[in-house]
Structures are given as structure tokens and as C-alpha cells.
Amino acid sequence: MSVKKYKFGSPIETEAVVEDIPLTPGAPGVGTVELGEHFRMEIPLPPGTAVYGLGEALGGIDKRGGFYVSYNVDEDYHRDGADRLYGSHNFLLLGFPAPVGLFFDSPGRVEFDVGFTREDTLAVTALYPDLYLYVLEGESLLDVTREFRRIIGRSWIPPKWAMGFGQSRFGYVTREDFLEVARGYRESGIPLDSIYMDIDYMEGYRDFTVDGERIPDFPGFVSEMRELGIHLVPIIDAAVKRDEGYSLCDEGLRGGYFCTGEDGEPFETASWPGVTYLPDFLNPEVRRWFGDKYKYLIESGVSGFWNDMNEPAVFYTREGMEGLRRVMEKFLGGGGDGMEIFSLFEALGGLGGAASYPLFYHNMGGRRVNHDRVHNLYGFNMLRAASESFERLAPGRRLLIFSRSSYIGAHRYGGIWTGDNNSRWEDLELNIRMMPSLNMCGFLFSGADIGGFRENASRELLLRWLAFGVFTPLMRDHTASGTRRQECYAFGDTSDFAHVIGVRYALLPYLYSELVKAALSGDMYFRPLAFDYPSDPLAREREDQLMLGEGLMVTPVHRPNVTGRNVYLPEDMLFIKFTPSGLYRETMGRGWHYIDVLPNEVPLFLRQNCLLPIAKPAQSVAEIDENDLQIVAWLTRPADYTMYRDDGETRDIMRPEHFITLHSEP
């Protein structure tokens, strides 16, 4: 393996890379670099060269032919035409004759033209010409990925209960709302481990508060839910409400903990609470201050959180509103011509969002830095603030924490979900394709809003999405206020949902084991088929089949009104299907096959001489009996499987007794 580090200009120290790598003199041996007002690198793309990576990005697993932007944004329509999402993960893996990995460590805007303008050229343009470039070379795609994972540090490992099924909705408001969901699942016999609390649990959308009228005696309520086997997972947003007498606001103002405007005063933005301030998470002192505020919720019994609105999402600023006012006055006064309406549209687009990012500043080690230069680090450092505080507030325990916005390096502090998607079959397919790309960048604990956040999911779509969600480390059904109820018991007969989600719990000992081992070894949990079968061109083209862990291939159905799908087997495998009537098994040879898969069935394939341990049904992770496992395999010789098993929450994860050998004979 070879890792080379090149420096251009005066880069921001992002802390994405933890390995101390000396600078390499001269120019990179890959492509050509142009420096000026911007950084631009062009790399030839020979015909047939695949390009992987970019983590949370639209498009296929092979990114060739697309145009992508690293510039975190609150983007709720994940479809063609959008070029960016909530995370920025500037790692590319090129399948040259000798694989090459490229990490552009620049926290500002970076554009990736992957054969979009010219199909024979990869062009990378960074808005600011100050960055580190890491070039990694190795024998295989998987080797280069492992080396990249090594230099960026070990992936965060969740508590085991967090891999149970979770239910969420923007619209649960009162204590009774949450109890209704808990009872709905328990009475339906559908497994459930967590219910997520969106912003309505707060008092006026103020972080680290609980509305005492809607949810009286919050610690008692948390305890009551735990007696039902359910963890409550509250949301924490990035922005702090401007409100005299609100302790978080008052302390932030006294301490100088908020981002500032051009005039040096705390910069005012707006989001759910109304007018807000943005904590300066790039300042270690601010991270410690904000992180310590999780204390009340943790002492109330909460053991998991999700961070949101941390791109940061800005609805509007005073500057944006003033610009809109000027255009409106001219428009309503009859000034201008028929083109004036377009000026109005532009003014509306400038109310907040990306238009606000050049308007405020951070304090980085006493140096005043414009937010636009470090934009993609904001959510990363909010996540870091929470994760580091947990080491102080809950020593020895793993708490759940995941984020909407991220950058390379955030994977060391928590997981991510892929944001506000839609109840569409295309979004299910995007979920499938995005998982291995996130794994390449270190994000193992990840998943999408199952069923879709916006719009209305059909029963069939939710079942098919759950059948894929069985395998994603984060398995959460989440939807928006105003959509149809998306709890699994809201779709009539619940037996199909109980069965499909029950498969998650049957496989959870294996899935948790593979996730932890992937984190410890720097390996991938999900992989494209091309990583395991690099010489098979048909395997490379399959983007809706994924390798998982040591021995599985996942083949989800992602089209409506079908009773199965075509699959390509790069080698002989055992077809396994979890049906309501039992486990179906069939050996299949290399090549193309059509498999029958009903919406209430979960398909997968198992490699020869690999062991798959399966647990008996359970209603929660705590009820899984890992001492009573069925071993499924297609053996031509004796085989072993190293299974990771711990108490599910200890931080001391490397004890020898956590690694157990399972053995099976043909």
C-alpha cells in the first residue's frame, strides 16, 4: 500500500485524517493540477473505468457520468437534478488497472465532474485553493478502501439496542402520542426497540427542554417506556432560540459561544424556534459547553439522540429578508418590467440556506474564519460535541448518536441517516446504492427513512423497504407530519409486518457481529459486488445487489407490482428466503436466475462454506437468546465463524471473550 499527502495553499485542519502522514514533495502523479483562484485537478478516465465513493451522494454506486457537489444542504427531494445532499465525503476510488483512491480534504465547496462534461475526464474543482490531497494506491479496490479507513480512524460502534427497529414521526407531540405507538406495536406483536422524538417534545423548540404540559414528569415517562422495552430517542437541533431568560441562549451570549456576523455580533438566523443563534461548534470550548447540556436528558434515562438541522439549515436571515423587502416594494409599486418576477424568485432564494453561509464567522484557535470556507465541518463538529460529552456524562457506556450533516471524520463520533427522502420506489433504490458508498467513507451505522419521509407510502412500498431495512444498521421508519400514518400497524393486517421486522431480530446477532468486526478491522459492512468479484464484468454492473459481511449477498426487490426479480450470481450460492411459513433454501449455480419474492418475504444469498447464525423470534433486542442459534450453511467442508458478542453497551469492546467461534460440519 502507498499513501501520499500533498499540500496546496494554506489548508484548514479538518481532523478528518488521524494518521500522521508526511508531506510528499512535488506534484501528484495522478492527473494535472491547476492553481489560481480555485483548485482544479483533471484526471483521464479510460473507457470502462469505474469511479466509486463520494459517500452520501445521488447517482449510482459507479459515479461515472454524473456531476456532484460537496456543499452540505437541507435538500428534501432526492432525485435527478439535485447535485448535493446533507453530507460531503470527498473520497473517490478509481478502478484503473491499478486502483487509486483520492481524498480531497477541503471543507468548503468542491465539485466533482465525473465524466459528465467530458466522458474521458474526471475534473475536481475546489472553490478555495487550500487543501490536502491524499493519494492511495493498492492491489485492489478493497485494499485501497481499507487503507483509507485506516488513516481516517475507526468507525463508531452503536449500542446493540440501536440496531433494533425504531419508529419515528414528525408529529408525535404528547405523552399519549408516544404511548399509543408503543401499545400499537406491542399489541400487534411487531418488534420494536425505540421511538424517536421529533421537535414537538420540546418547549417552544428550545434545545434540551421538555414541554412539561405535553409530557409531564419526563424522567418517569422515560422509565415507563423502558418498562415496555422501548428507548426514547429525542432530537437535538443545531440552532439556539434567541430568547432572554432561556439559559442556553443566555450562557451562549455571555460566553461568546455563537457564530458572529461581519460586525462581530452574534449572527441571527431563523429555523423552527424562530430567530436563532448558531453555536460555533468549530471551537472546542463551545463543543464542551454544548455537549454538557445533554446531561439532563441522560440523567432522565435517555440513552440515544439524533442531531438535526446541522448543515446548518437556515430558513432566513435579516439580510435575506431585507433583500426581499426591497424587491417586493419595487414589484408592488409597479417598478420594473415583466422580468421583475424573476428578481422576486431570486430574492426568495436568497432568504437563507446557502446564501447565508458567507455572512457569518467562526473562531478557530483565535482566528476568525468565514463559515463558507469551513461549511462542511459544521454538522461533523456538532456530532463530535455530543459524542465527546457522552464520554464524560456516561463513562463506560455507548449511547446512540447520529447526525443528518457530516464530513469525513464524523464517522468516528456517530452514525448518520440520509435525510428527508420521499415515499417513492426511486428513493428505495437510492438507499440500496448509497449504502456501500457510505461504508467506503467510514459510515457503517447508517440508513434511510424507511418508507420515505415525505409523501405517502403504500403498503407494498413500506414492506419492500423494510425487507431491505432488515440489513441496514439503522432501521427506522420515519415520516413527516401531514402524511398518512406510517406505523406498521396502520396498514391493516399486521402479520406481514411482524414477520418482516422479525427477520431483523432473527439476523441481528450476525448483523451486529459483522458491523462491529467491520469497524474494528476497517472493513466494509456493505460492498459492491465489484469489490468481491473484480474480474467479473457482470458483477460490476449489478448495483441493486450488495455483499454484506463475511458471506451474504442482499438482493432486495425495489419495483412495484412484481412477485420477484432477476439476480446474477457470481458464484454458486445458497438461496435463502424468510417466509411466514418458514425458511426456504435452494442451492443455485453461477449465472442468472429469477427468484420469487412476495412482499412479506425477505431474500438473501449465502456463500458456500459460510455460516449464518439465526436467532428465534423476539420483540426487542434484549429478548434475543444468543445461546440458542440455528446455523444455516451450504457446506462442502468443515467451517468456522467468528461471532462478536458483548453486553451491547460497554465501551471496552476488545475483550477476548467477546469473540466466539461457531463451528459446523457438512
C-alpha positions in Angstrom: 0.0 0.0 0.0 1.1 3.6 -0.7 -0.3 6.8 0.8 0.9 10.2 -0.3 -0.1 13.5 1.0 0.1 16.8 -1.0 -0.4 20.3 0.3 -1.9 23.2 -1.7 -2.1 26.7 -0.2 -2.9 27.0 3.5 -5.4 24.3 4.2 -7.9 24.3 7.1 -7.0 21.5 9.6 -10.2 19.4 9.4 -9.1 16.5 11.6 -10.6 14.1 9.0 -7.3 12.2 8.9 -5.9 10.9 12.2 -2.8 9.2 10.7 0.4 11.4 10.8 1.4 11.3 7.2 4.4 13.3 6.0 4.0 15.6 3.0 5.2 14.3 -0.4 7.2 16.9 -2.4 6.3 17.7 -6.0 3.1 17.2 -7.9 0.7 14.2 -7.6 1.4 11.5 -10.2 -2.3 11.2 -11.0 -3.7 13.8 -13.3 -2.8 17.5 -13.6 -3.4 20.3 -11.2 -4.1 24.0 -11.9 -3.9 26.5 -9.1 -5.2 30.1 -9.0 -8.3 31.5 -7.5 -9.6 27.9 -7.3 -8.1 24.4 -7.2 -8.7 22.2 -10.2 -7.5 18.7 -11.0 -8.1 16.8 -14.1 -7.6 13.0 -14.4 -8.1 10.9 -17.5 -10.8 8.3 -17.4 -10.1 5.5 -19.8 -13.1 3.7 -21.3 -14.8 1.4 -18.8 -13.1 2.9 -15.7 -15.5 2.8 -12.8 -15.5 5.6 -10.2 -16.7 4.8 -6.7 -17.1 6.8 -3.5 -18.5 10.2 -2.5 -20.4 8.6 0.3 -23.8 10.3 0.6 -24.4 11.3 -3.0 -27.1 10.8 -5.6 -26.5 8.6 -8.6 -25.3 5.0 -8.8 -22.6 3.1 -7.0 -20.4 3.8 -10.0 -20.4 7.6 -10.1 -19.2 7.9 -13.7 -21.3 10.2 -15.8 -22.5 12.4 -13.0 -21.9 15.8 -11.5 -21.8 16.1 -7.8 -21.2 18.9 -5.3 -19.8 18.7 -1.8 -21.6 21.5 0.0 -23.9 20.3 2.7 -27.5 21.4 2.2 -31.0 20.8 3.6 -32.2 19.0 0.4 -35.5 17.1 0.8 -36.0 15.9 -2.8 -33.5 13.2 -3.6 -33.9 12.9 -7.3 -32.3 13.6 -10.6 -31.4 17.3 -10.9 -30.2 17.6 -7.3 -26.4 17.6 -7.1 -25.8 17.6 -3.3 -27.2 16.3 -0.1 -26.6 16.6 3.7 -23.1 15.2 3.8 -19.8 15.9 2.0 -17.5 12.9 1.6 -14.7 13.8 -0.8 -13.3 10.3 -1.3 -13.1 8.8 -4.8 -11.9 5.4 -5.7 -10.9 4.9 -9.4 -10.8 1.4 -10.9 -7.7 2.0 -13.0 -5.7 -1.1 -13.9 -4.2 -0.3 -10.5 -6.8 1.1 -8.2 -6.3 4.6 -6.9 -8.0 6.4 -4.0 -8.2 10.2 -3.8 -9.3 12.2 -0.8 -9.7 16.0 -1.3 -9.6 17.3 2.3 -11.3 20.7 1.7 -14.2 21.7 3.9 -15.6 24.3 1.5 -17.4 23.7 -1.8 -15.9 21.1 -4.0 -17.4 20.0 -7.4 -16.8 16.6 -9.0 -17.4 16.3 -12.7 -17.1 12.5 -13.2 -17.1 12.3 -16.9 -20.2 14.5 -17.1 -18.8 17.3 -19.3 -16.2 15.1 -21.0 -16.7 11.4 -20.7 -12.9 10.8 -20.7 -12.1 13.3 -17.9 -12.6 13.5 -14.1 -12.5 17.1 -13.1 -12.4 18.1 -9.4 -12.8 21.8 -8.6 -12.5 23.3 -5.1 -13.8 26.8 -4.6 -10.8 27.6 -2.3 -7.3 26.5 -3.4 -6.3 25.5 0.1 -6.5 21.8 0.7 -4.7 18.5 1.4 -4.8 15.8 -1.3 -4.3 12.2 -0.3 -3.4 9.7 -3.0 -3.8 6.0 -2.1 -2.6 3.1 -4.3 -3.1 -0.6 -3.7 -3.6 -4.0 -5.2 -7.4 -4.0 -5.1 -10.4 -1.7 -4.6 -11.0 -3.2 -1.2 -7.3 -2.8 -0.2 -7.4 0.9 -1.0 -10.7 1.3 0.8 -9.3 -0.4 3.9 -6.2 1.8 3.8 -8.3 5.0 3.6 -10.4 3.7 6.5 -7.2 3.2 8.5 -5.9 6.7 8.0 -9.3 8.3 8.9 -9.7 6.3 12.1 -12.0 3.6 13.4 -15.8 3.8 12.8 -18.1 4.5 15.7 -19.9 1.4 17.1 -23.5 1.8 18.3 -25.1 0.2 21.4 -26.7 -3.1 20.3 -30.3 -2.0 21.1 -29.9 0.8 18.5 -29.9 -1.9 15.8 -33.4 -2.9 16.8 -36.4 -1.5 14.8 -37.4 2.1 15.5 -40.5 4.1 14.8 -40.5 7.9 14.3 -42.8 10.6 13.0 -42.7 14.4 12.9 -45.9 14.9 14.7 -45.7 12.9 17.9 -46.5 15.7 20.4 -47.9 14.4 23.8 -47.2 11.6 26.2 -50.2 9.8 24.9 -49.0 10.0 21.3 -45.9 8.0 22.2 -47.8 5.6 24.4 -50.2 5.0 21.5 -47.3 4.0 19.3 -45.8 1.7 21.9 -49.1 0.0 22.5 -49.8 -0.3 18.8 -46.6 -2.2 18.2 -46.8 -4.4 21.4 -50.4 -5.3 20.8 -49.8 -6.1 17.2 -46.8 -8.4 18.0 -44.5 -6.3 15.8 -41.0 -6.0 17.3 -39.9 -2.5 18.4 -36.9 -1.1 20.4 -37.1 2.6 20.0 -39.5 5.6 19.4 -38.0 8.8 18.2 -39.0 12.2 19.5 -39.0 15.0 16.9 -39.0 18.7 17.8 -42.6 18.8 19.3 -41.4 17.3 22.6 -39.5 20.5 23.3 -40.8 23.6 25.0 -41.1 26.1 22.1 -38.5 24.1 20.1 -35.8 25.1 22.6 -32.9 22.5 22.7 -32.5 20.5 25.9 -36.0 21.3 27.2 -39.1 19.2 27.6 -42.7 20.6 27.4 -44.0 19.8 30.9 -47.6 20.1 29.9 -47.3 17.7 26.9 -45.0 15.3 28.7 -45.2 15.7 32.5 -42.6 14.0 34.7 -40.2 13.3 31.8 -37.8 11.0 33.8 -40.9 9.0 34.9 -42.1 8.8 31.3 -38.7 7.5 30.1 -38.8 4.9 32.8 -42.3 3.9 31.9 -41.3 3.4 28.3 -38.3 1.4 29.3 -40.6 -1.0 31.2 -42.2 -1.6 27.9 -38.8 -2.4 26.4 -38.7 0.9 24.4 -35.9 3.5 24.3 -37.0 7.1 23.7 -34.6 8.9 21.3 -35.0 12.7 21.3 -33.8 15.1 18.6 -31.4 18.0 19.2 -31.3 20.7 16.6 -28.3 22.9 15.9 -29.8 26.4 16.3 -30.4 28.0 19.7 -33.6 30.1 20.1 -32.9 33.8 20.7 -34.8 34.2 24.0 -33.9 36.2 27.0 -34.2 34.0 30.1 -33.5 30.8 28.2 -30.4 29.5 29.9 -28.8 28.1 26.8 -29.2 31.4 24.9 -28.1 33.5 27.9 -25.0 31.4 28.5 -24.0 31.4 24.9 -24.2 35.1 24.7 -22.2 35.6 27.9 -19.5 33.1 26.8 -19.3 34.4 23.2 -20.2 30.9 22.0 -22.2 31.8 18.9 -21.1 32.4 15.4 -20.7 36.1 14.6 -21.6 38.4 11.7 -19.4 40.9 9.9 -19.9 43.3 12.8 -18.6 40.8 15.3 -22.0 40.5 17.0 -23.9 37.1 17.3 -25.3 36.3 13.9 -29.1 35.9 13.8 -30.6 33.2 11.6 -34.0 31.5 11.8 -35.3 28.0 11.9 -38.0 26.1 13.8 -37.8 28.2 17.1 -38.0 31.4 15.1 -35.0 33.8 15.4 -31.9 31.8 16.5 -28.2 31.8 17.0 -25.7 29.2 15.7 -23.3 27.6 18.3 -19.7 27.8 17.0 -19.1 24.1 17.0 -15.6 24.5 15.4 -14.5 26.0 18.8 -13.5 23.2 21.3 -14.7 25.3 24.2 -18.2 25.6 22.6 -18.3 21.9 21.9 -17.7 21.1 25.5 -20.3 23.7 26.7 -23.0 22.5 24.3 -22.1 18.8 24.8 -22.5 19.1 28.6 -26.2 20.2 28.0 -27.1 16.6 27.2 -26.7 15.9 30.9 -30.3 16.5 31.9 -31.7 14.2 29.3 -29.1 11.5 30.0 -29.9 11.7 33.8 -33.5 11.4 32.9 -32.8 7.9 31.5 -32.3 8.8 27.8 -29.6 6.7 26.1 -29.9 7.9 22.5 -30.1 11.1 20.4 -30.3 12.3 16.8 -28.8 15.6 15.7 -30.7 17.5 13.0 -30.7 20.8 11.1 -27.0 21.0 11.3 -25.9 21.7 7.8 -26.8 24.3 9.2 -30.3 24.7 7.9 -31.2 28.4 7.8 -34.7 29.4 6.9 -33.9 33.1 6.6 -31.6 35.9 7.8 -32.2 39.6 8.4 -30.1 40.3 5.3 -32.2 38.0 3.2 -35.4 39.4 4.5 -34.2 43.0 3.8 -33.3 42.0 0.2 -36.8 40.5 -0.3 -38.4 43.7 1.1 -36.6 45.8 -1.4 -37.7 43.7 -4.3 -41.2 43.4 -3.0 -41.5 47.2 -2.7 -40.4 47.7 -6.3 -42.6 44.9 -7.5 -45.7 46.0 -5.7 -45.1 49.6 -6.7 -45.2 48.7 -10.3 -41.5 49.4 -10.9 -39.5 47.4 -13.5 -40.9 45.3 -16.3 -42.2 41.8 -16.8 -38.9 40.3 -15.8 -39.3 41.7 -12.3 -41.0 38.4 -11.2 -37.6 36.6 -11.7 -36.0 39.1 -9.3 -38.6 38.1 -6.8 -37.8 34.5 -7.2 -34.1 35.2 -6.8 -34.8 37.2 -3.6 -36.9 34.3 -2.2 -33.9 32.0 -2.9 -31.6 34.4 -1.0 -33.6 34.4 2.2 -31.4 31.8 3.9 -29.7 28.5 3.1 -26.5 28.7 1.1 -27.0 32.5 0.6 -26.4 32.9 4.4 -23.2 31.0 4.6 -20.7 33.7 3.6 -22.4 36.1 6.1 -21.1 34.7 9.4 -17.8 33.6 11.0 -16.2 31.1 13.4 -13.5 31.4 16.0 -10.9 28.7 15.2 -8.0 29.0 17.6 -8.3 32.8 17.8 -8.5 33.1 14.1 -11.7 34.5 12.5 -12.8 32.2 9.6 -15.6 32.7 7.3 -18.2 30.0 7.5 -18.2 29.4 3.7 -14.6 28.2 3.9 -15.5 25.5 6.5 -19.1 24.9 5.9 -19.0 21.2 5.6 -17.4 20.8 9.1 -20.4 22.2 11.0 -22.5 19.1 11.4 -19.4 17.0 11.9 -18.4 19.1 14.9 -21.9 19.2 16.4 -21.9 15.4 16.3 -18.4 15.5 17.9 -19.7 17.8 20.7 -22.3 15.2 21.6 -20.1 12.1 21.3 -17.3 13.6 23.4 -19.7 14.7 26.1 -21.0 11.2 26.4 -17.6 10.0 27.5 -17.8 12.4 30.4 -21.5 12.1 31.1 -21.9 8.3 30.7 -18.4 6.9 31.2 -18.1 3.2 30.1 -21.4 3.2 28.2 -22.1 3.5 24.5 -25.0 5.9 23.8 -26.7 6.2 20.4 -25.9 9.3 18.5 -26.4 10.0 14.8 -26.5 13.1 12.6 -28.0 14.5 9.4 -25.0 16.5 8.3 -21.5 15.1 8.1 -17.9 15.2 6.7 -15.2 12.6 6.6 -14.1 12.1 10.2 -17.6 12.3 11.7 -17.8 8.6 11.4 -15.6 8.3 14.4 -18.2 10.0 16.6 -21.5 8.6 15.5 -23.7 7.4 12.6 -25.8 9.3 10.0 -29.1 9.0 8.4 -29.6 10.1 4.8 -32.1 12.8 5.4 -35.6 13.8 4.3 -36.3 11.4 1.5 -39.6 10.6 -0.2 -42.1 7.7 -0.4 -41.0 6.7 -3.8 -39.6 3.5 -5.3 -36.7 5.5 -6.7 -35.7 6.6 -3.1 -35.7 2.9 -2.0 -33.3 2.1 -4.9 -31.2 5.1 -3.9 -31.0 3.8 -0.4 -29.6 0.5 -1.7 -27.0 2.1 -3.9 -25.9 4.6 -1.3 -25.0 2.2 1.5 -21.7 0.8 0.2 -20.6 4.3 -0.8 -21.1 5.5 2.8 -19.2 2.4 4.1 -16.2 3.4 1.9 -16.1 6.7 3.8 -16.3 5.1 7.2 -20.0 5.5 7.9 -21.1 2.0 8.9 -24.1 2.8 11.2 -26.4 4.4 8.6 -29.7 4.1 7.0 -32.6 5.9 5.3 -36.0 6.9 6.5 -37.8 3.6 5.7 -41.0 4.2 3.8 -40.0 7.7 3.0 -40.2 10.9 5.0 -42.3 13.0 2.6 -45.4 11.9 0.6 -47.5 8.8 1.3 -46.1 5.3 1.4 -48.2 2.4 0.0 -48.3 -0.8 2.0 -46.3 -2.6 -0.7 -43.6 0.1 -0.7 -43.2 0.0 3.1 -43.0 -3.8 3.2 -40.4 -3.9 0.4 -38.4 -1.1 2.0 -38.5 -2.9 5.4 -37.2 -6.0 3.7 -34.1 -4.1 2.7 -34.0 -2.2 6.0 -33.7 -5.6 7.7 -30.0 -5.3 6.7 -29.2 -1.6 7.2 -27.6 -1.0 10.6 -30.1 1.9 11.3 -33.6 0.5 10.7 -36.0 3.3 11.3 -39.5 4.1 9.9 -39.8 7.9 9.8 -42.3 10.2 8.2 -43.5 13.8 8.1 -46.4 15.4 9.7 -49.3 15.7 7.2 -48.5 12.4 5.5 -50.5 9.2 6.1 -49.8 7.3 9.3 -46.8 5.1 8.5 -46.6 3.0 11.7 -46.7 -0.7 10.6 -49.9 -1.4 12.5 -51.7 1.3 10.4 -51.8 -0.8 7.3 -54.5 -3.3 8.2 -53.3 -6.9 8.7 -50.1 -6.7 10.8 -48.8 -10.2 10.4 -46.7 -9.4 7.3 -45.0 -6.5 9.1 -44.5 -8.6 12.2 -42.8 -11.3 10.1 -40.6 -9.0 8.0 -39.4 -7.0 11.0 -39.0 -10.2 12.9 -36.4 -11.3 10.4 -34.3 -8.4 11.5 -34.2 -9.8 15.0 -33.5 -13.3 13.8 -30.5 -12.0 11.9 -29.4 -9.3 14.4 -26.7 -11.4 16.2 -25.0 -11.9 12.8 -25.6 -8.3 11.6 -24.3 -6.8 14.8 -21.3 -9.1 14.7 -20.4 -8.1 11.2 -20.9 -4.4 11.9 -18.5 -4.5 14.9 -15.9 -6.6 13.1 -16.0 -4.2 10.1 -15.4 -1.3 12.5 -12.6 -3.0 14.3 -10.8 -4.1 11.1 -11.5 -1.1 8.9 -13.5 -3.4 6.6 -16.8 -2.7 4.8 -20.2 -3.9 6.1 -21.8 -3.4 2.7 -19.7 -3.8 -0.5 -20.4 -3.5 -4.2 -20.2 -6.9 -6.0 -17.3 -5.5 -8.0 -15.2 -5.4 -4.8 -15.5 -9.2 -4.3 -15.6 -10.2 -8.0 -13.3 -7.6 -9.7 -12.7 -9.8 -12.8 -16.5 -10.4 -13.4 -17.9 -7.5 -15.6 -21.5 -8.7 -14.9 -20.9 -8.4 -11.2 -19.6 -4.8 -11.6 -22.8 -3.8 -13.4 -25.1 -5.0 -10.6 -26.0 -2.0 -8.4 -29.1 -3.4 -6.7 -27.3 -6.4 -5.2 -24.8 -5.9 -2.3 -22.4 -8.1 -0.5 -22.8 -7.9 3.3 -20.2 -9.0 5.8 -18.5 -12.3 5.5 -20.9 -14.4 3.5 -24.1 -12.7 2.5 -25.4 -11.2 -0.7 -28.5 -9.0 -0.4 -31.0 -8.9 -3.3 -33.9 -6.6 -2.4 -37.0 -6.1 -4.6 -37.4 -2.4 -5.4 -40.0 -2.3 -8.1 -43.8 -2.1 -7.6 -46.4 -4.8 -8.5 -43.9 -7.6 -9.0 -43.6 -11.0 -7.4 -39.9 -11.4 -7.7 -36.7 -10.3 -9.5 -33.8 -11.3 -11.6 -30.5 -11.9 -9.8 -27.0 -12.5 -11.0 -24.8 -15.0 -9.0 -21.1 -14.5 -9.5 -20.6 -18.0 -7.9 -22.7 -20.9 -6.7 -24.7 -19.8 -3.7 -27.4 -20.9 -1.3 -30.7 -19.0 -1.8 -32.4 -18.3 1.5 -35.9 -16.8 1.8 -37.6 -16.0 5.1 -41.3 -16.7 4.6 -44.2 -16.5 7.0 -44.4 -20.3 6.9 -40.7 -21.0 7.4 -37.2 -20.9 6.0 -36.9 -21.7 2.3 -33.5 -22.9 1.0 -32.3 -23.8 -2.5 -28.8 -24.2 -4.0 -28.2 -22.2 -7.2 -25.4 -22.2 -9.7 -23.5 -19.3 -11.0 -25.4 -17.1 -13.5 -28.8 -15.5 -13.9 -31.9 -16.6 -12.0 -35.4 -15.4 -11.4 -36.4 -15.6 -7.8 -39.9 -15.5 -6.5 -40.2 -13.0 -3.6 -43.6 -11.8 -2.2 -43.8 -8.5 -0.3 -43.9 -10.4 3.0 -40.7 -12.4 2.3 -37.0 -11.5 2.8 -34.5 -12.9 0.3 -30.7 -13.3 0.7 -27.9 -15.5 -0.7 -25.2 -17.2 1.3 -21.8 -18.2 0.0 -20.6 -21.7 0.2 -18.8 -22.7 3.4 -20.0 -19.6 5.3 -22.1 -19.9 8.4 -25.2 -17.9 9.1 -26.5 -17.9 12.7 -30.2 -17.2 13.2 -32.0 -16.4 16.4 -35.5 -17.3 17.5 -38.2 -14.6 17.3 -38.0 -11.7 19.8 -39.9 -8.5 20.4 -36.8 -6.5 21.4 -33.1 -6.8 21.2 -33.0 -7.5 24.9 -35.1 -10.6 24.4 -32.9 -12.2 21.8 -31.4 -15.5 23.0 -27.9 -15.7 21.5 -27.3 -19.0 23.3 -29.9 -20.7 21.1 -28.9 -20.1 17.5 -29.7 -22.1 14.4 -26.8 -22.4 11.9 -27.7 -22.3 8.3 -25.0 -23.1 5.7 -24.1 -24.9 2.4 -21.0 -26.8 3.4 -18.6 -28.8 1.4 -16.1 -28.9 4.3 -16.0 -28.0 8.0 -16.4 -24.3 8.6 -16.0 -21.8 11.4 -17.5 -18.4 12.0 -16.1 -15.8 14.5 -19.0 -14.1 16.1 -18.8 -11.0 18.1 -21.0 -10.9 21.2 -20.9 -8.5 24.1 -23.3 -6.8 26.5 -24.3 -4.3 23.8 -23.3 -1.2 25.6 -19.7 -1.5 27.0 -17.0 0.8 25.7 -14.5 -2.0 26.4 -15.1 -3.8 23.1 -11.8 -5.7 22.6 -12.1 -8.3 25.4 -11.2 -11.8 24.1 -14.4 -13.3 25.5 -16.4 -11.1 23.1 -15.1 -13.2 20.1 -16.8 -16.6 20.0 -16.1 -19.4 17.4 -19.0 -21.2 15.9 -18.2 -24.5 14.1 -20.3 -26.6 11.7 -19.7 -29.8 9.8 -21.1 -30.8 6.4 
